[in-house]
Amino acid sequence: MQNNKQNNKKLVSVKNLNFNYGKDAILSDVSLDIYKGKNVAIIGRNGGGKSTLVKLMLGFLKKKSGEINYYVDKNKIGYLPQIREFDTSFPINIFDLVISGLTKKSNLFKKFSAEDRKKTNDLLVEFGIEKLKDKLISEVSGGQLQRALIARALISSPEILFLDEPESFLDKKFEFELYEKIKQLSDSTIVVISHELDKLCCYVDSIFIVEEEIRIFEDKNEFFKSEFAHRHIHNHKI
């Protein structure tokens, strides 16, 4: 991660985005820009639209109105969904799960090279799950699966990486190491949805509060000086 300087290259731009579930407005007139090397934390109350925003940006949901524009190769986008959305009954082992992160939409039946396999093995070692490589995903713990899913999101060296609650199911020791490890392994610009702002605040540059509408703090220090910091940190409502 490159959280020590801002680059002017725009990666994603969202303008006047609206989304409803039925008659209920989930996101209203949301606009934002994400720049290379400027990492973002997305916080807000449960049900405020954080995950919905990311899924809209990734094309998994259809917007009601607005614009979403990418200025980066779609194959250079990484994504970690919430672990509870992942089908653990799918018959795939840990090694194949991680290496599948190298598969492009245009080539779903890619034959993996020796270099691809080495990269996968190296990541399994980095995440402490190399001994589980032949285990089916249904045979490992939630924390072990989460480590594998994070490795899968990183393996393609994405230019931008979306993480939805990456701390879920991780043990406390690894939870504190997570963002340092991502920083060591990747130059990706990170967009992370999290309830653990205290653990990631030193790795992000900007904070977006999403609660139907969006409030943007391009400089995280401005957030910590604001009234919102007390509400979202001390009341544990991030």
ABEGO torsion letter per residue (X at the ends): XBAABBBABBABBBBGBBBBBEABBABBGBBBBBBBGBBBBBBEBBGAGAAAAAAAAAGABBBABEBBBBABBAAABBBBBBAAABBAABBBBAAAAAAAAABBAABAABBBBAAAAAAAAAAAAAAGAAAAAABBAAABBAAAAAAAAAAAAAAAGBABBBBBGAABGBBAAAAAAAAAAAAAABABBBBBBBABAAAAAAABABBBBBBGBBBBBABAAAAAABAAAAAAAAAGAX
